[in-house]
Amino acid sequence: MTEVASRELRSNTRGLLDRVASGEEITIAVDGIAVATLQPIEQRPTWMNSADFIRKLARYQADPGLTAELRALSPDTTDDLAW
C-alpha cells in the first residue's frame, strides 16, 4: 500500500483517484501519521441473469415457519377487500 502526504492529495487529487480506480490502495498521511485509506469500492453489476439472482436471493429467505406464525397471530386478512 502506498502512503502519500495530505499535500499530495490536495495537489494531485485526480491522479490519486485514477490510481485507486485502477485497484491501488493509498494511505493518506498528515504530518507523517496515517489518517485515512483510499481504496476502490466494490463494483456491483447493473444487470444479473435470473439464475444468479435466484442463487443470491435464496441465501436470504425468511424462516419457513414465519408464514404460519403470522397467520396464527393475525388470522384476518384484507384479501377480500376491493381496491
C-alpha positions in Angstrom: 0.0 0.0 0.0 1.3 3.4 -1.0 1.4 6.3 1.6 1.2 9.9 0.4 1.1 13.2 2.3 -2.1 15.2 2.5 -0.5 17.9 0.4 -0.2 15.5 -2.5 -3.9 14.6 -2.1 -4.6 18.4 -2.4 -2.4 19.0 -5.4 -3.0 15.7 -7.3 -6.5 14.5 -6.3 -7.5 13.3 -9.7 -4.2 11.4 -10.3 -4.6 9.6 -6.9 -8.2 8.8 -7.6 -7.3 7.4 -11.0 -4.7 5.1 -9.3 -7.4 4.0 -6.8 -9.8 3.3 -9.6 -7.3 1.0 -11.2 -7.1 -1.0 -7.9 -4.4 0.5 -5.8 -5.0 1.3 -2.1 -3.4 4.6 -0.9 -2.9 5.7 2.6 -3.1 9.5 3.3 -0.8 10.8 6.0 -0.9 14.1 7.9 2.4 15.1 9.5 3.6 11.6 8.8 0.7 9.9 10.6 -1.6 7.7 8.6 -5.2 9.0 8.9 -7.2 7.6 6.0 -7.1 5.0 3.3 -8.4 5.5 -0.3 -9.5 2.1 -1.7 -11.6 1.1 -4.7 -15.2 0.4 -4.0 -16.8 -2.8 -4.9 -18.4 -2.5 -8.3 -21.9 -4.1 -8.4 -23.2 -5.4 -11.6 -26.1 -3.3 -13.1 -27.6 -6.5 -14.6 -27.8 -10.0 -13.3 -29.1 -13.1 -15.0 -32.0 -14.9 -13.4 -30.0 -17.9 -12.2 -27.6 -15.7 -10.3 -30.4 -13.6 -8.9 -32.2 -16.6 -7.6 -29.0 -18.1 -6.1 -28.2 -14.8 -4.3 -31.8 -14.4 -3.1 -32.0 -17.9 -1.8 -29.4 -17.1 0.9 -31.8 -14.5 2.4 -35.1 -16.5 2.6 -37.2 -15.9 5.7 -37.8 -18.6 8.3 -40.1 -21.2 6.6 -42.3 -21.2 9.7 -42.8 -17.5 9.7 -45.9 -17.5 7.4 -47.7 -20.0 9.7 -46.8 -18.0 12.8 -48.1 -14.7 11.2 -51.4 -16.4 10.1 -51.8 -17.7 13.7 -51.2 -14.2 15.2 -53.5 -12.4 12.7 -55.9 -14.8 11.1 -58.0 -12.0 9.5 -56.8 -10.7 6.1 -57.8 -7.9 3.8 -57.7 -10.1 0.7 -61.5 -9.8 0.3 -61.5 -6.0 0.2 -61.8 -4.4 -3.2 -59.3 -1.8 -4.2 
